[in-house]
Each structure stands twice: as structure tokens, then as C-alpha cells.
């Protein structure tokens, strides 16, 4: 996924939906996204992440629950 604008796509999608958190590249080539918000908003965010930007090839998404971090806004790291 890296190199196709996925992180900035994730950031724009999160901001449009009011999701807080961050997105970052991992050393193994995967992209990690952490988002906070109401469940219905996170479900919509996940759908957008599954689609990705025009040139992305999203192979899979693994969703896990984590303790709320209290993030404000959404960052690309």
C-alpha cells in the first residue's frame, strides 16, 4: 500500500468523518491506522479504508479494539 497516498487518503477520510487518531507506515510494508469515534462512524471509516485511494490495492484489513487513547484530530506519522 505504501507509495500510493494511502496515509493521506486515510487522514482525509478520518477528518471528513470526525475520527481521531493516526495513520503510519510499518517497517514490514503494512499501514497501521488507529481511529477513535462512535461505532457507526468507525464502521463507515473502515469501509473507506477497505476501498482506499484510486491506485491502492488493499489486500486485507484487520480490526482490533484497543483502549481509547483520547486523541484529538487525526495525524499522519
PDB file of N, CA, C and O in Angstrom:
ATOM      1  N   UNK A   1       0.797  -1.194   0.000  1.00  0.00           N
ATOM      2  CA  UNK A   1       0.000   0.000   0.000  1.00  0.00           C
ATOM      3  C   UNK A   1       0.841   1.260   0.000  1.00  0.00           C
ATOM      4  O   UNK A   1       0.381   2.297  -0.477  1.00  0.00           O
ATOM      5  N   UNK A   2       2.034   1.205   0.509  1.00  0.00           N
ATOM      6  CA  UNK A   2       2.830   2.414   0.628  1.00  0.00           C
ATOM      7  C   UNK A   2       3.168   2.981  -0.744  1.00  0.00           C
ATOM      8  O   UNK A   2       3.346   2.248  -1.717  1.00  0.00           O
ATOM      9  N   UNK A   3       3.249   4.295  -0.792  1.00  0.00           N
ATOM     10  CA  UNK A   3       3.617   4.953  -2.039  1.00  0.00           C
ATOM     11  C   UNK A   3       2.443   5.308  -2.920  1.00  0.00           C
ATOM     12  O   UNK A   3       2.651   5.822  -4.019  1.00  0.00           O
ATOM     13  N   UNK A   4       1.220   5.059  -2.493  1.00  0.00           N
ATOM     14  CA  UNK A   4       0.066   5.376  -3.328  1.00  0.00           C
ATOM     15  C   UNK A   4      -0.850   6.407  -2.679  1.00  0.00           C
ATOM     16  O   UNK A   4      -1.982   6.600  -3.123  1.00  0.00           O
ATOM     17  N   UNK A   5      -0.370   7.067  -1.635  1.00  0.00           N
ATOM     18  CA  UNK A   5      -1.163   8.103  -0.984  1.00  0.00           C
ATOM     19  C   UNK A   5      -2.163   7.574   0.022  1.00  0.00           C
ATOM     20  O   UNK A   5      -3.101   8.281   0.390  1.00  0.00           O
ATOM     21  N   UNK A   6      -1.981   6.342   0.472  1.00  0.00           N
ATOM     22  CA  UNK A   6      -2.955   5.739   1.380  1.00  0.00           C
ATOM     23  C   UNK A   6      -3.047   6.483   2.710  1.00  0.00           C
ATOM     24  O   UNK A   6      -4.144   6.698   3.224  1.00  0.00           O
ATOM     25  N   UNK A   7      -1.911   6.874   3.266  1.00  0.00           N
ATOM     26  CA  UNK A   7      -1.947   7.563   4.565  1.00  0.00           C
ATOM     27  C   UNK A   7      -2.714   8.866   4.470  1.00  0.00           C
ATOM     28  O   UNK A   7      -3.493   9.187   5.368  1.00  0.00           O
ATOM     29  N   UNK A   8      -2.513   9.620   3.408  1.00  0.00           N
ATOM     30  CA  UNK A   8      -3.216  10.901   3.276  1.00  0.00           C
ATOM     31  C   UNK A   8      -4.691  10.686   2.935  1.00  0.00           C
ATOM     32  O   UNK A   8      -5.547  11.481   3.324  1.00  0.00           O
ATOM     33  N   UNK A   9      -4.981   9.614   2.210  1.00  0.00           N
ATOM     34  CA  UNK A   9      -6.371   9.224   1.974  1.00  0.00           C
ATOM     35  C   UNK A   9      -7.047   8.919   3.305  1.00  0.00           C
ATOM     36  O   UNK A   9      -8.166   9.368   3.552  1.00  0.00           O
ATOM     37  N   UNK A  10      -6.366   8.152   4.169  1.00  0.00           N
ATOM     38  CA  UNK A  10      -6.911   7.806   5.479  1.00  0.00           C
ATOM     39  C   UNK A  10      -7.138   9.067   6.308  1.00  0.00           C
ATOM     40  O   UNK A  10      -8.168   9.197   6.969  1.00  0.00           O
ATOM     41  N   UNK A  11      -6.186   9.990   6.276  1.00  0.00           N
ATOM     42  CA  UNK A  11      -6.320  11.226   7.041  1.00  0.00           C
ATOM     43  C   UNK A  11      -7.517  12.054   6.552  1.00  0.00           C
ATOM     44  O   UNK A  11      -8.313  12.535   7.359  1.00  0.00           O
ATOM     45  N   UNK A  12      -7.638  12.215   5.248  1.00  0.00           N
ATOM     46  CA  UNK A  12      -8.764  12.993   4.716  1.00  0.00           C
ATOM     47  C   UNK A  12     -10.102  12.330   5.059  1.00  0.00           C
ATOM     48  O   UNK A  12     -11.064  13.015   5.405  1.00  0.00           O
ATOM     49  N   UNK A  13     -10.160  11.008   4.963  1.00  0.00           N
ATOM     50  CA  UNK A  13     -11.392  10.284   5.295  1.00  0.00           C
ATOM     51  C   UNK A  13     -11.726  10.442   6.767  1.00  0.00           C
ATOM     52  O   UNK A  13     -12.883  10.669   7.122  1.00  0.00           O
ATOM     53  N   UNK A  14     -10.715  10.322   7.632  1.00  0.00           N
ATOM     54  CA  UNK A  14     -10.931  10.473   9.071  1.00  0.00           C
ATOM     55  C   UNK A  14     -11.417  11.876   9.397  1.00  0.00           C
ATOM     56  O   UNK A  14     -12.366  12.038  10.165  1.00  0.00           O
ATOM     57  N   UNK A  15     -10.798  12.868   8.837  1.00  0.00           N
ATOM     58  CA  UNK A  15     -11.200  14.253   9.106  1.00  0.00           C
ATOM     59  C   UNK A  15     -12.624  14.518   8.640  1.00  0.00           C
ATOM     60  O   UNK A  15     -13.378  15.216   9.318  1.00  0.00           O
ATOM     61  N   UNK A  16     -12.999  13.967   7.489  1.00  0.00           N
ATOM     62  CA  UNK A  16     -14.352  14.168   6.970  1.00  0.00           C
ATOM     63  C   UNK A  16     -15.407  13.539   7.889  1.00  0.00           C
ATOM     64  O   UNK A  16     -16.528  14.036   7.992  1.00  0.00           O
ATOM     65  N   UNK A  17     -15.034  12.444   8.552  1.00  0.00           N
ATOM     66  CA  UNK A  17     -15.977  11.742   9.418  1.00  0.00           C
ATOM     67  C   UNK A  17     -15.864  12.137  10.889  1.00  0.00           C
ATOM     68  O   UNK A  17     -16.691  11.723  11.701  1.00  0.00           O
ATOM     69  N   UNK A  18     -14.854  12.930  11.242  1.00  0.00           N
ATOM     70  CA  UNK A  18     -14.655  13.310  12.628  1.00  0.00           C
ATOM     71  C   UNK A  18     -13.985  12.229  13.466  1.00  0.00           C
ATOM     72  O   UNK A  18     -14.183  12.172  14.679  1.00  0.00           O
ATOM     73  N   UNK A  19     -13.193  11.372  12.826  1.00  0.00           N
ATOM     74  CA  UNK A  19     -12.470  10.309  13.529  1.00  0.00           C
ATOM     75  C   UNK A  19     -11.138  10.864  14.011  1.00  0.00           C
ATOM     76  O   UNK A  19     -10.431  11.525  13.250  1.00  0.00           O
ATOM     77  N   UNK A  20     -10.790  10.604  15.259  1.00  0.00           N
ATOM     78  CA  UNK A  20      -9.496  10.998  15.811  1.00  0.00           C
ATOM     79  C   UNK A  20      -8.544   9.814  15.729  1.00  0.00           C
ATOM     80  O   UNK A  20      -8.980   8.665  15.658  1.00  0.00           O
ATOM     81  N   UNK A  21      -7.238  10.093  15.740  1.00  0.00           N
ATOM     82  CA  UNK A  21      -6.261   9.008  15.752  1.00  0.00           C
ATOM     83  C   UNK A  21      -5.072   9.311  14.874  1.00  0.00           C
ATOM     84  O   UNK A  21      -4.660  10.463  14.732  1.00  0.00           O
ATOM     85  N   UNK A  22      -4.513   8.239  14.273  1.00  0.00           N
ATOM     86  CA  UNK A  22      -3.340   8.419  13.421  1.00  0.00           C
ATOM     87  C   UNK A  22      -3.214   7.285  12.420  1.00  0.00           C
ATOM     88  O   UNK A  22      -3.864   6.247  12.542  1.00  0.00           O
ATOM     89  N   UNK A  23      -2.362   7.508  11.427  1.00  0.00           N
ATOM     90  CA  UNK A  23      -2.011   6.500  10.436  1.00  0.00           C
ATOM     91  C   UNK A  23      -0.501   6.560  10.251  1.00  0.00           C
ATOM     92  O   UNK A  23       0.088   7.641  10.256  1.00  0.00           O
ATOM     93  N   UNK A  24       0.131   5.383  10.086  1.00  0.00           N
ATOM     94  CA  UNK A  24       1.573   5.355   9.876  1.00  0.00           C
ATOM     95  C   UNK A  24       1.973   4.106   9.107  1.00  0.00           C
ATOM     96  O   UNK A  24       1.287   3.085   9.152  1.00  0.00           O
ATOM     97  N   UNK A  25       3.090   4.204   8.404  1.00  0.00           N
ATOM     98  CA  UNK A  25       3.669   3.053   7.728  1.00  0.00           C
ATOM     99  C   UNK A  25       4.421   2.211   8.747  1.00  0.00           C
ATOM    100  O   UNK A  25       5.058   2.750   9.653  1.00  0.00           O
ATOM    101  N   UNK A  26       4.351   0.902   8.605  1.00  0.00           N
ATOM    102  CA  UNK A  26       5.124  -0.011   9.433  1.00  0.00           C
ATOM    103  C   UNK A  26       6.316  -0.519   8.625  1.00  0.00           C
ATOM    104  O   UNK A  26       6.281  -0.513   7.394  1.00  0.00           O
ATOM    105  N   UNK A  27       7.355  -0.952   9.301  1.00  0.00           N
ATOM    106  CA  UNK A  27       8.579  -1.366   8.610  1.00  0.00           C
ATOM    107  C   UNK A  27       8.365  -2.569   7.697  1.00  0.00           C
ATOM    108  O   UNK A  27       9.133  -2.766   6.756  1.00  0.00           O
ATOM    109  N   UNK A  28       7.337  -3.377   7.955  1.00  0.00           N
ATOM    110  CA  UNK A  28       7.090  -4.560   7.127  1.00  0.00           C
ATOM    111  C   UNK A  28       6.248  -4.261   5.891  1.00  0.00           C
ATOM    112  O   UNK A  28       5.869  -5.177   5.161  1.00  0.00           O
ATOM    113  N   UNK A  29       5.951  -2.965   5.651  1.00  0.00           N
ATOM    114  CA  UNK A  29       5.205  -2.581   4.459  1.00  0.00           C
ATOM    115  C   UNK A  29       3.718  -2.388   4.685  1.00  0.00           C
ATOM    116  O   UNK A  29       3.023  -1.885   3.801  1.00  0.00           O
ATOM    117  N   UNK A  30       3.218  -2.772   5.840  1.00  0.00           N
ATOM    118  CA  UNK A  30       1.806  -2.561   6.136  1.00  0.00           C
ATOM    119  C   UNK A  30       1.589  -1.125   6.617  1.00  0.00           C
ATOM    120  O   UNK A  30       2.539  -0.402   6.917  1.00  0.00           O
ATOM    121  N   UNK A  31       0.331  -0.738   6.681  1.00  0.00           N
ATOM    122  CA  UNK A  31      -0.048   0.583   7.188  1.00  0.00           C
ATOM    123  C   UNK A  31      -0.924   0.360   8.416  1.00  0.00           C
ATOM    124  O   UNK A  31      -1.869  -0.427   8.373  1.00  0.00           O
ATOM    125  N   UNK A  32      -0.613   1.047   9.505  1.00  0.00           N
ATOM    126  CA  UNK A  32      -1.400   0.957  10.728  1.00  0.00           C
ATOM    127  C   UNK A  32      -2.266   2.201  10.847  1.00  0.00           C
ATOM    128  O   UNK A  32      -1.788   3.324  10.688  1.00  0.00           O
ATOM    129  N   UNK A  33      -3.546   1.988  11.127  1.00  0.00           N
ATOM    130  CA  UNK A  33      -4.487   3.083  11.339  1.00  0.00           C
ATOM    131  C   UNK A  33      -5.124   2.873  12.703  1.00  0.00           C
ATOM    132  O   UNK A  33      -5.645   1.795  12.990  1.00  0.00           O
ATOM    133  N   UNK A  34      -5.085   3.889  13.537  1.00  0.00           N
ATOM    134  CA  UNK A  34      -5.758   3.866  14.836  1.00  0.00           C
ATOM    135  C   UNK A  34      -6.801   4.969  14.798  1.00  0.00           C
ATOM    136  O   UNK A  34      -6.471   6.134  14.575  1.00  0.00           O
ATOM    137  N   UNK A  35      -8.052   4.605  15.014  1.00  0.00           N
ATOM    138  CA  UNK A  35      -9.128   5.587  14.969  1.00  0.00           C
ATOM    139  C   UNK A  35     -10.026   5.496  16.175  1.00  0.00           C
ATOM    140  O   UNK A  35     -10.268   4.410  16.702  1.00  0.00           O
ATOM    141  N   UNK A  36     -10.522   6.637  16.614  1.00  0.00           N
ATOM    142  CA  UNK A  36     -11.460   6.722  17.725  1.00  0.00           C
ATOM    143  C   UNK A  36     -12.702   7.475  17.282  1.00  0.00           C
ATOM    144  O   UNK A  36     -12.621   8.477  16.573  1.00  0.00           O
ATOM    145  N   UNK A  37     -13.847   6.977  17.712  1.00  0.00           N
ATOM    146  CA  UNK A  37     -15.106   7.627  17.395  1.00  0.00           C
ATOM    147  C   UNK A  37     -16.247   6.681  17.681  1.00  0.00           C
ATOM    148  O   UNK A  37     -16.026   5.551  18.117  1.00  0.00           O
ATOM    149  N   UNK A  38     -17.468   7.130  17.442  1.00  0.00           N
ATOM    150  CA  UNK A  38     -18.634   6.269  17.628  1.00  0.00           C
ATOM    151  C   UNK A  38     -18.564   5.060  16.683  1.00  0.00           C
ATOM    152  O   UNK A  38     -18.029   5.160  15.579  1.00  0.00           O
ATOM    153  N   UNK A  39     -19.100   3.940  17.118  1.00  0.00           N
ATOM    154  CA  UNK A  39     -19.014   2.697  16.348  1.00  0.00           C
ATOM    155  C   UNK A  39     -19.529   2.850  14.918  1.00  0.00           C
ATOM    156  O   UNK A  39     -18.906   2.343  13.985  1.00  0.00           O
ATOM    157  N   UNK A  40     -20.652   3.537  14.730  1.00  0.00           N
ATOM    158  CA  UNK A  40     -21.205   3.663  13.376  1.00  0.00           C
ATOM    159  C   UNK A  40     -20.284   4.492  12.475  1.00  0.00           C
ATOM    160  O   UNK A  40     -20.199   4.239  11.273  1.00  0.00           O
ATOM    161  N   UNK A  41     -19.610   5.461  13.043  1.00  0.00           N
ATOM    162  CA  UNK A  41     -18.659   6.279  12.284  1.00  0.00           C
ATOM    163  C   UNK A  41     -17.420   5.446  11.952  1.00  0.00           C
ATOM    164  O   UNK A  41     -16.903   5.517  10.838  1.00  0.00           O
ATOM    165  N   UNK A  42     -16.946   4.656  12.919  1.00  0.00           N
ATOM    166  CA  UNK A  42     -15.781   3.801  12.669  1.00  0.00           C
ATOM    167  C   UNK A  42     -16.086   2.754  11.609  1.00  0.00           C
ATOM    168  O   UNK A  42     -15.205   2.404  10.823  1.00  0.00           O
ATOM    169  N   UNK A  43     -17.308   2.247  11.569  1.00  0.00           N
ATOM    170  CA  UNK A  43     -17.696   1.279  10.540  1.00  0.00           C
ATOM    171  C   UNK A  43     -17.624   1.922   9.151  1.00  0.00           C
ATOM    172  O   UNK A  43     -17.160   1.296   8.198  1.00  0.00           O
ATOM    173  N   UNK A  44     -18.080   3.158   9.042  1.00  0.00           N
ATOM    174  CA  UNK A  44     -18.011   3.876   7.762  1.00  0.00           C
ATOM    175  C   UNK A  44     -16.549   4.157   7.388  1.00  0.00           C
ATOM    176  O   UNK A  44     -16.163   4.025   6.226  1.00  0.00           O
ATOM    177  N   UNK A  45     -15.750   4.540   8.373  1.00  0.00           N
ATOM    178  CA  UNK A  45     -14.317   4.777   8.158  1.00  0.00           C
ATOM    179  C   UNK A  45     -13.647   3.503   7.656  1.00  0.00           C
ATOM    180  O   UNK A  45     -12.848   3.545   6.721  1.00  0.00           O
ATOM    181  N   UNK A  46     -13.968   2.379   8.271  1.00  0.00           N
ATOM    182  CA  UNK A  46     -13.391   1.100   7.836  1.00  0.00           C
ATOM    183  C   UNK A  46     -13.743   0.802   6.382  1.00  0.00           C
ATOM    184  O   UNK A  46     -12.895   0.327   5.626  1.00  0.00           O
ATOM    185  N   UNK A  47     -14.971   1.072   5.986  1.00  0.00           N
ATOM    186  CA  UNK A  47     -15.373   0.840   4.599  1.00  0.00           C
ATOM    187  C   UNK A  47     -14.547   1.690   3.637  1.00  0.00           C
ATOM    188  O   UNK A  47     -14.130   1.214   2.581  1.00  0.00           O
ATOM    189  N   UNK A  48     -14.315   2.942   4.005  1.00  0.00           N
ATOM    190  CA  UNK A  48     -13.487   3.806   3.160  1.00  0.00           C
ATOM    191  C   UNK A  48     -12.061   3.284   3.086  1.00  0.00           C
ATOM    192  O   UNK A  48     -11.445   3.303   2.021  1.00  0.00           O
ATOM    193  N   UNK A  49     -11.529   2.813   4.225  1.00  0.00           N
ATOM    194  CA  UNK A  49     -10.171   2.262   4.229  1.00  0.00           C
ATOM    195  C   UNK A  49     -10.078   1.004   3.374  1.00  0.00           C
ATOM    196  O   UNK A  49      -9.052   0.767   2.737  1.00  0.00           O
ATOM    197  N   UNK A  50     -11.122   0.206   3.352  1.00  0.00           N
ATOM    198  CA  UNK A  50     -11.126  -1.003   2.504  1.00  0.00           C
ATOM    199  C   UNK A  50     -11.058  -0.636   1.026  1.00  0.00           C
ATOM    200  O   UNK A  50     -10.431  -1.347   0.241  1.00  0.00           O
ATOM    201  N   UNK A  51     -11.693   0.462   0.643  1.00  0.00           N
ATOM    202  CA  UNK A  51     -11.648   0.922  -0.747  1.00  0.00           C
ATOM    203  C   UNK A  51     -10.284   1.513  -1.068  1.00  0.00           C
ATOM    204  O   UNK A  51      -9.674   1.170  -2.080  1.00  0.00           O
ATOM    205  N   UNK A  52      -9.813   2.394  -0.210  1.00  0.00           N
ATOM    206  CA  UNK A  52      -8.538   3.062  -0.427  1.00  0.00           C
ATOM    207  C   UNK A  52      -8.605   4.058  -1.560  1.00  0.00           C
ATOM    208  O   UNK A  52      -9.645   4.212  -2.201  1.00  0.00           O
ATOM    209  N   UNK A  53      -7.488   4.741  -1.813  1.00  0.00           N
ATOM    210  CA  UNK A  53      -7.430   5.691  -2.928  1.00  0.00           C
ATOM    211  C   UNK A  53      -7.399   4.946  -4.258  1.00  0.00           C
ATOM    212  O   UNK A  53      -7.269   3.722  -4.294  1.00  0.00           O
ATOM    213  N   UNK A  54      -7.518   5.686  -5.330  1.00  0.00           N
ATOM    214  CA  UNK A  54      -7.666   5.099  -6.669  1.00  0.00           C
ATOM    215  C   UNK A  54      -6.601   4.064  -7.035  1.00  0.00           C
ATOM    216  O   UNK A  54      -6.934   3.054  -7.654  1.00  0.00           O
ATOM    217  N   UNK A  55      -5.347   4.277  -6.678  1.00  0.00           N
ATOM    218  CA  UNK A  55      -4.286   3.377  -7.119  1.00  0.00           C
ATOM    219  C   UNK A  55      -3.846   2.379  -6.058  1.00  0.00           C
ATOM    220  O   UNK A  55      -2.851   1.678  -6.240  1.00  0.00           O
ATOM    221  N   UNK A  56      -4.581   2.308  -4.948  1.00  0.00           N
ATOM    222  CA  UNK A  56      -4.220   1.369  -3.877  1.00  0.00           C
ATOM    223  C   UNK A  56      -4.792  -0.008  -4.162  1.00  0.00           C
ATOM    224  O   UNK A  56      -5.832  -0.150  -4.806  1.00  0.00           O
ATOM    225  N   UNK A  57      -4.097  -1.005  -3.673  1.00  0.00           N
ATOM    226  CA  UNK A  57      -4.582  -2.379  -3.717  1.00  0.00           C
ATOM    227  C   UNK A  57      -4.645  -2.856  -2.268  1.00  0.00           C
ATOM    228  O   UNK A  57      -3.676  -3.404  -1.743  1.00  0.00           O
ATOM    229  N   UNK A  58      -5.787  -2.645  -1.633  1.00  0.00           N
ATOM    230  CA  UNK A  58      -5.951  -3.035  -0.236  1.00  0.00           C
ATOM    231  C   UNK A  58      -6.186  -4.537  -0.210  1.00  0.00           C
ATOM    232  O   UNK A  58      -7.199  -5.028  -0.707  1.00  0.00           O
ATOM    233  N   UNK A  59      -5.239  -5.261   0.373  1.00  0.00           N
ATOM    234  CA  UNK A  59      -5.338  -6.718   0.403  1.00  0.00           C
ATOM    235  C   UNK A  59      -6.195  -7.208   1.558  1.00  0.00           C
ATOM    236  O   UNK A  59      -6.989  -8.135   1.391  1.00  0.00           O
ATOM    237  N   UNK A  60      -6.045  -6.604   2.713  1.00  0.00           N
ATOM    238  CA  UNK A  60      -6.844  -7.014   3.863  1.00  0.00           C
ATOM    239  C   UNK A  60      -6.792  -5.928   4.931  1.00  0.00           C
ATOM    240  O   UNK A  60      -5.906  -5.073   4.947  1.00  0.00           O
ATOM    241  N   UNK A  61      -7.764  -5.995   5.810  1.00  0.00           N
ATOM    242  CA  UNK A  61      -7.810  -5.113   6.961  1.00  0.00           C
ATOM    243  C   UNK A  61      -8.091  -5.980   8.172  1.00  0.00           C
ATOM    244  O   UNK A  61      -8.996  -6.814   8.158  1.00  0.00           O
ATOM    245  N   UNK A  62      -7.316  -5.779   9.204  1.00  0.00           N
ATOM    246  CA  UNK A  62      -7.524  -6.473  10.472  1.00  0.00           C
ATOM    247  C   UNK A  62      -7.992  -5.436  11.476  1.00  0.00           C
ATOM    248  O   UNK A  62      -7.307  -4.442  11.720  1.00  0.00           O
ATOM    249  N   UNK A  63      -9.148  -5.666  12.052  1.00  0.00           N
ATOM    250  CA  UNK A  63      -9.700  -4.696  13.004  1.00  0.00           C
ATOM    251  C   UNK A  63      -9.629  -5.269  14.408  1.00  0.00           C
ATOM    252  O   UNK A  63     -10.094  -6.379  14.667  1.00  0.00           O
ATOM    253  N   UNK A  64      -9.045  -4.501  15.303  1.00  0.00           N
ATOM    254  CA  UNK A  64      -8.982  -4.892  16.705  1.00  0.00           C
ATOM    255  C   UNK A  64      -9.434  -3.716  17.555  1.00  0.00           C
ATOM    256  O   UNK A  64      -9.351  -2.564  17.130  1.00  0.00           O
ATOM    257  N   UNK A  65      -9.905  -4.009  18.743  1.00  0.00           N
ATOM    258  CA  UNK A  65     -10.287  -2.966  19.685  1.00  0.00           C
ATOM    259  C   UNK A  65      -9.116  -2.692  20.613  1.00  0.00           C
ATOM    260  O   UNK A  65      -8.448  -3.612  21.085  1.00  0.00           O
ATOM    261  N   UNK A  66      -8.882  -1.426  20.862  1.00  0.00           N
ATOM    262  CA  UNK A  66      -7.824  -1.028  21.785  1.00  0.00           C
ATOM    263  C   UNK A  66      -8.412  -0.040  22.778  1.00  0.00           C
ATOM    264  O   UNK A  66      -9.488   0.517  22.559  1.00  0.00           O
ATOM    265  N   UNK A  67      -7.703   0.164  23.852  1.00  0.00           N
ATOM    266  CA  UNK A  67      -8.145   1.135  24.848  1.00  0.00           C
ATOM    267  C   UNK A  67      -8.148   2.530  24.231  1.00  0.00           C
ATOM    268  O   UNK A  67      -7.238   2.892  23.484  1.00  0.00           O
ATOM    269  N   UNK A  68      -9.157   3.291  24.544  1.00  0.00           N
ATOM    270  CA  UNK A  68      -9.243   4.661  23.997  1.00  0.00           C
ATOM    271  C   UNK A  68      -8.024   5.458  24.420  1.00  0.00           C
ATOM    272  O   UNK A  68      -7.587   5.396  25.569  1.00  0.00           O
ATOM    273  N   UNK A  69      -7.489   6.202  23.475  1.00  0.00           N
ATOM    274  CA  UNK A  69      -6.278   6.976  23.708  1.00  0.00           C
ATOM    275  C   UNK A  69      -6.574   8.442  24.012  1.00  0.00           C
ATOM    276  O   UNK A  69      -5.731   9.136  24.579  1.00  0.00           O
ATOM    277  N   UNK A  70      -7.744   8.914  23.647  1.00  0.00           N
ATOM    278  CA  UNK A  70      -8.075  10.317  23.874  1.00  0.00           C
ATOM    279  C   UNK A  70      -7.452  11.248  22.844  1.00  0.00           C
ATOM    280  O   UNK A  70      -7.235  12.430  23.113  1.00  0.00           O
ATOM    281  N   UNK A  71      -7.163  10.704  21.654  1.00  0.00           N
ATOM    282  CA  UNK A  71      -6.581  11.530  20.596  1.00  0.00           C
ATOM    283  C   UNK A  71      -7.542  12.642  20.191  1.00  0.00           C
ATOM    284  O   UNK A  71      -8.762  12.508  20.279  1.00  0.00           O
ATOM    285  N   UNK A  72      -6.953  13.729  19.752  1.00  0.00           N
ATOM    286  CA  UNK A  72      -7.715  14.841  19.186  1.00  0.00           C
ATOM    287  C   UNK A  72      -7.191  15.053  17.778  1.00  0.00           C
ATOM    288  O   UNK A  72      -5.983  15.161  17.567  1.00  0.00           O
ATOM    289  N   UNK A  73      -8.091  15.113  16.826  1.00  0.00           N
ATOM    290  CA  UNK A  73      -7.660  15.256  15.448  1.00  0.00           C
ATOM    291  C   UNK A  73      -7.081  13.952  14.913  1.00  0.00           C
ATOM    292  O   UNK A  73      -7.113  12.918  15.581  1.00  0.00           O
ATOM    293  N   UNK A  74      -6.559  14.023  13.714  1.00  0.00           N
ATOM    294  CA  UNK A  74      -6.004  12.838  13.057  1.00  0.00           C
ATOM    295  C   UNK A  74      -4.668  13.227  12.444  1.00  0.00           C
ATOM    296  O   UNK A  74      -4.554  14.262  11.787  1.00  0.00           O
ATOM    297  N   UNK A  75      -3.662  12.393  12.662  1.00  0.00           N
ATOM    298  CA  UNK A  75      -2.309  12.712  12.196  1.00  0.00           C
ATOM    299  C   UNK A  75      -1.748  11.637  11.284  1.00  0.00           C
ATOM    300  O   UNK A  75      -2.081  10.458  11.403  1.00  0.00           O
ATOM    301  N   UNK A  76      -0.902  12.063  10.381  1.00  0.00           N
ATOM    302  CA  UNK A  76      -0.052  11.149   9.613  1.00  0.00           C
ATOM    303  C   UNK A  76       1.279  11.128  10.328  1.00  0.00           C
ATOM    304  O   UNK A  76       1.884  12.175  10.562  1.00  0.00           O
ATOM    305  N   UNK A  77       1.733   9.948  10.674  1.00  0.00           N
ATOM    306  CA  UNK A  77       3.020   9.834  11.377  1.00  0.00           C
ATOM    307  C   UNK A  77       4.061   9.188  10.498  1.00  0.00           C
ATOM    308  O   UNK A  77       5.203   9.011  10.922  1.00  0.00           O
TER     309      UNK A  77
END
